[in-house]
Amino acid sequence: MPVKTGGVISILLLVAVTVTPAVCDGGGEFPARVLTLERAFPANKSVEMDILKARDRVRHARTLQGFAGGVVDFKILGTSDPYYGGLYFTKVKLGSPPKEFNVQIDTGSDILWVTCSSCNDCPESSGFGIPLNFFDAASSSTASMVSCSNSICSSNIKVADASCSNEGDQCSYEFHYADNSGTSGYYITDVLYFDTVVDPSMTTNSSALITFGCSTHQSGDLTKSDKAMDGIFGFGQHGLSVISQLSAKGITPKVFSHCLRGDGNGGGKLVLGEILAPTMVYSPLVPSQPHYNLDLQSIAVGEQLLPIDTSAFATSDNQGTIVDTGTTLTYLAPQAYYPFVDAITAAVSQLVTPILLKESQCYLVKSSIDVIFPEVSFNFAGDASMILKPEKYLMPGDPVFLQDGGVPWCIGFQKALNGMTVLGDLVLRDKIFVYDLSRKRIGWTDYDCSADVNVSIKSYNNEFVNGHFSASISLRFTSLEVLLVHILFWSLL
């Protein structure tokens, strides 16, 4: 038992250094196993607490690597500012030896894909100032093609057209995005490397085999160098998305979170796990939808509820409200867009000069927009409201139009070409968003995304299906407390 003495601890730690193997003799008896034990630290010397804690952290890291389940943290780069690219991206490591790829974060699609070394007419440089990398399956010792007999190819996949290639037994795919860009190629299974967070001071190296796309052809905006990336990281609900693949293996929970920074530096946090915040509100996902659809019920400008028929927000094949990090701006269905613009103009017309710039409603402003413009409220099912300050629906106008009458600010919302309302990065930034696929809901709250976050760690493989029991702790706990919780959890099963 440890004995505390004057700020240090004298502790008896024993380790086995030799083992005498047990051998069965003719009489059927087994001699006793003999272990020679020595002290890890001398008995006549005290050991500083920091040394003991460091030793324990290493030990607990090795121990916790034995349980499947953890929180995966990805660093976010990029910005929502359309003048500087207007997208967020992260880095993934694939293959053996691992190679790093910069991929756009997209909750509006399902597949992780990276550009193949065999891609024709694909961008070779990026306006983001990052080198473009290409995946070479032949150079990865762990890569394997997905065959035509694989369930990925034989099943009816709505998010991407899978088919059997005429060139050998490999499963091909083709996928088109809402902006009319597209990618095609073939599926590969290889190793994804990531760090699993154990506590705020410790991570463990982890990896898992996943299936992803290797792009041999791209079209539309994907071919333009100004916004070129190595690929796209789809976070949709389909079974082929990385979050679905990892959660099915019990490696991560069936929940992910992001916090997109809205200041000039951009970036933020992306977690395969649940970010915790006391002010979170949740709205249920609309069931049986391919995207993250929410039930938007009304919009208010200040205290004024806009006169929008609720049928404008009803979910159907070409209508509804989706959350999409792959979209920079926010798009409102026409039935909501015009009343919204009219209400904003009416609220501020006595204090600003309304003008039209490039078919956008703008205003010449002489003071702070926070003082002049009202807050906007998007009200969702579940009594969950998303409050938008002026900087979440206004954007600085082109500086060329700077006039003595003030600085131009323009409404950042656009009229949707169809009936679909899309909540893009403009309104998602500076908020924690939690996509809780287990409970089929999305939560959010305002947050400074440059600050640290608290994340829940759960024993994912052994949660009861009915959800009555789960071991959930905060990352504010120490690694030893994490270990003890898991020991307690296993003892209850």
N, C-alpha and C positions, 0 to 999 in steps of 0.2 A: 504494500500500500504506500502511495506517495506520502512523504512527510515534508511539509512546508517549513522552510527555515530562512527567515529574513529576506524574503523577496526572491529566493531561488528555491528549487525543489531538489532534494536528494531522492532518487528513485531507483528501485531495483528492477532492471530490465534484463531478462535472460534470453539467450538465443541458443539454439541447438547447433553444434558444430560437427558432431560425428554421430552416426547412427549404426548400431550393430544390428544387422538384419536377422530376423527371426527365421529359424530353420527347423523344419519338422523332423524329429528323430524317430527311430523305429517304434518307440512306445506311444507315439501319437501325441506327445506333449510338446508344447511350444515354450521355449525359454523366454524369459522376460526381455523386452526391448530395453536396451540401455542407452540413455541419452547423456552425453556430456554437455553441461551447460556452463556458459561463461557470461559475465556481465557485459552489457553493451556499453555502460559507462562505469568508471571506477567507483567503488563503494565509498572511498574516502574523499571524494571530491563532489562538490555541488555543481549542478548544471543549470545554466541560464534558461529561463523560460522560453526565450525566442528560439534557442537551439532545439528544445523539445518540441515546440510547436512546428518548427520547420520539418523535423523528422516525422512527426505525426502526419503532416500534410502529404508528404511523399508516400507514406504508408497508406493513408486513406485514398489517395489517388489510385494506387494499385488495386486496393480492395474494391472501390466503387466501379472500376472498369469491368468488374464481373457482372454488374447488373445492367440489363438492357433498359435504357430509358434515361433521357436527360434533356437539357435545353441547349439548342444550337444557336450561336450568335453570329450574325453576319454583319460586317461593316457596310454601311450605305454611303455611296458617293453620288454626286450629281445635285441637281436643283430643279425646282418647279418653274424657274424663270424661263419663259420661252425664248428670251433673247440670249440665253446661255445654254441652249440645248433642250431644256424643258423635259428632262427625264431623270429618273433615279436608277442607279445600277449598283451591283455588288460583284464580288469576286468568288469564283468557285474553282476548286482544284479537281481535276479528273485525270484518270489514267495512271499507268505505272511505267516509268516514274511519273509523279504528278506534274501536271502542267496547269498554269493558272489562266482563267478566262474571265473577261469582264462582260457581264450579262445584265441586260435591262430587267428590272423587277416589274412583273406584269401579273396583276390579279385577275385580268380579263381573259387569260388563256391558261392552258393546262400543261403544255409540254416544256421541258427544259431542252433547248437545242443549242448547239454551237456550230460554227462554220467548219466544214471539213476541209482538209488540205486539197481535196479534189474538186472544190467548188469553182465553177466557171463564172467569170465576170462578177465576182464578189469584191466589195471594197477592200483596198489594201492599205488605206490610211484612214484616220479618224479625226474629225474636227475637235474632239475632246482632248487631243494631245496625248492619247494613250496608244501604245503599240497594239496592233491587231494580231491575234494568235489563231492558229488553225489546228484542229484536232486531227491527228494522224493515227488511225486505228492500228495500222501495221507496226507502229513504233511503241505501242502500249502492250506489255506482256499480259495484261489482264483483260483486254478488250475481246468481246465476242459478238458476232452478228446475231441479230434476232431472226430466227428462221420463219418460214412461211407457216409452219405448223404451230408456232407459238400462239397462245390465246390472244396476244396483242393484235396479231394479224387476222386471226380467224373471227374475232368478235366484232360487233358493230360499234365502232368508235365514232361518236358524233363530233368530237372536238377536232379530229384530224382524220382524213381519209387514208386508211391503211390498206395496202395492197401488196401482192406478191410480185417482186421484181422479175423481169424476164432474164436479168443477168444473175443467174444463180439463185440459190435458196435463201434470199434475204428479204425481210419485210420493209417495204418502203412506206413513206408518208408524204402527205401534202397538206399544208395548212394555210389558210388565208385570214388576214386580220381585217378589222373594220375599216381601216384606211386604204384598203385595196392592195396593200403589200402582201407578200406571201413568201413561204419557204417550202422546199421539198427536199427529200433526201431519204435516208434509211435509219432504222433504229439500231442502236448499239447498247450493249450492257457492259458497264465498266465500273470502276471504283470511284466513288465520290468521297473526298476527304473533308473533314470538318472538325471543329473543336467543340467538345461537350462541356458546358459550364457546370461545375460542381458547387462552387461557392464564389463569392466576389473576388477571391484571391487565387483561384485555382481552376484550371481547365485541363481536360484530358484529350489526347489525340484520338480521334475515332474515324471510322470509315465504313462504307456500306456499298454493296453492289446495287446500282440503279440502272434503269433503262432510260435513255435519252436519245434525242435526234441528232444526226450528223448531217448538216445541211450541205447539199451539193448544188443548190440553185436558189436564188433569191430574186424578188421582184419588187417594184414600187419603191417606197421610201427606204427599204432595207438596203437598196443598192447605192444610196447616196452617202458620200464620205462624211458630210457635215455632222451626221448623227450616228455614224457607224459604230457598232459594238461587235463583240465576238459572238453574241447570240442573245437569246431571251430566256429568262427564268420564269416559267409559268407557275402561278400559285393557285390554279383553279381547283375545283372539287373532284375532278375526274380521277379515277384510280391510277392514271399514268403520271399525275403530277408528283413532284418530288415529295411534297408534304404527305401525300397519300401513300406513296411507296414506303417512306421511312416510318410513318405511324403504323402501317400494316405489319412492319417487321418489329414493332415495339421499341424502336430506337428513339422516336420523338412522340410527343402527344399529338392528338389530332386537333391541334390549335396552333395558330401562328399570329404574330403581332408585328406591327411596324410603327415607327415614330419618325416622320419625315420632317427634317428641319426646313424652315421657311426663310431663314435669314440668308444673307449673301454668301455664306460659306457652304450652305446646303448640307447634304449628308443626312445622318440620322442613324436609326437602329432598326434591325430586322432580326426577329427572334423566332425560331421554331419552338414555340412554347407560349405561355400566357404571361404578358406583362400585367402586373397588378397595380391598380390605382383606386383609391376610395371613392372617387367621384364618377366612376364609369357608369354609363347608361347602356342598356342593351335593347336591341330590336330584333325580332325573329326573322330569320331568312325566309323568303318566299320558297316553299318547297317545290321540288321537281323542276328546277331551273338550271341551265348550264352555267350561269354566271352568279355572282353574288348580288342577288336581287333583294332589295328591301321594299317594304310597303310604305312609300311616301304618301301621307294623307293630306297635308296642307303646307302652305308657305305663308309666313307673316313677315311684313316689313315694318319694323318698329312694333307698334301695337296693332297695326292694321292687318287683318287676315285677308289675303288676296282672294278675289272672286274667281276661283278656278274650280271648274267642275271636277269632282273626285274621279270621274271616269278617265280623265287625262292621265292619271297615275296608275290605272289598273294594269296588271301584268298580263301580257300576251306575247305572241311570237315577235312582234315588232314594237312593243311598248312596255314601259315599266321603268324602274329605277335601279341602276347597278352601280357598284363601287369598283373603280378601275384605276389602279396606279399607272397603267400604261397610257392613260389619257392625261395630257397636261392641263387643259382647261376644264370647265364644267359646262355641260350642255343641258338645256332645258327643253322639254317638249314645247312646241309652238303655243299650245293653249296656256302654258305657264310663263313662257318667256316674255311675251308682250305685256301682260299685267305686271310682271316683276319690274321691267324697265320703266313702265309708266309710274309705278308706285315710288321707285327710287327718285325719278325726276321730279315728281310732285313734292316729295319730302324735302328736296334740297334746292329747288329752283329759285327761292328767295335769297340764297346765299352763294350760289355759284352761277356760272354761265354755261348752259347746256350747248354742246356743239356735236356735230357728226364728223368723225375722222375715219376714213376708210370703211364706211358703212357701220361703224361701231358708235354706240352712244357714249359720249365722253363729256367731261365737265372741266371747265377752267376753275381751279381751286386756289384761293389765296391764303388759306390757313390749313391746319391739320385736318385730314379726312376723318379722324376719329371724333373730332368735335362736331363736324357738319353732318356726316352720313349716319343713318340709323343702323342698328344691328338687324340681322336677318335670321329668322328661325325656320329651319326645315323640321317639320313634325312627322314622326314616323310611328308605326304601330308599336304597341307596348309602352305608350306614353313616354317615348324617347325623343328628345329634341336635340338638334344640332344647331348651336348658336354660332353664327358667322359674324365676326367683326368686319368693318369695312375693308380691311386689307385682304380678306378672304374672298371678296367678290369684285374688288376693284384692282386694276393694274395701271402702273404708270404708262401714260401715253408716249408716243414717239417724241423725243426731245426736240425734234425739228419744228414741232408745232408750239414750242414754248412762246408764250405771248405776255404782254404787259398785263393782260387780264387775269393771269394766273398760270399755274402748272396744270397740264392736262392729266386727268385720271379717267380711265375708261372702264366700263363694266366688263369684267373678265368672263362673264357667262356668255355663251353663244346659243343661238337658236339651233336645236337639233334638226337635222334634215329629215328625220323620221319622228316617231313618237317616243323615242327612248331618251330618258333623262340619265345622264352619266355624271357621276361625282368623280372628278379627276383630281390631280395633285393640288390644284389651286385651293380646294377646300379641305383636302386631307392633311395638308401640312400643319405642323405644330399641334398635332393631336396624336394620342395613342389610339391605334385601331387594333382590336382583337377579333380575329376570325375564329370563333369557337365552333368548329365543325362537329364536335361531339354533341353539343347542346343545340346546334343549328341556329346560331345567333351571331350577330356582330355587335361589338361594344365600342365605345369611343369616349374620350374626354380630352379637354384642352390640356396641353402639356408643353413644357420647355424641353424640346427634343435634344438639346445639348446637355441636359442633366442626366444623371444616372437613373436607372429604372429598377424596380423590384420585379423579380420573375418567380413564378411558382414552379417548384420541382415536384413531380408526382411519380409514383411507382406505376408506370403506364401499363405494363404487361398484366398486372394483377388487380386492376380496378374491377369491381363488380359491374356487370353489364348494366344493371338497373340504376347504377350511379349512386347507391346509398352509401358507399364507402370509398374513400380515396385518401391516400396519404399526401397531404399538400403542405409545403412549407415555403417560406420565403428565402430568397438568396441572401438575406441579411443574416441567416443562421450560419454557424461555423460548420466546417466539414465534418467535425466529430458529431455534432448534433444531427447532421444529415444522415450519417451512418447509423446513429442510434435509432432515428425514426424508421429507417428501413429495416433494422433488426426487429423493432417492435412490430412493424407491419407484417413481416414474414411470420412472426410468432403467433399472430392472430389468425392466420389462414389455416 
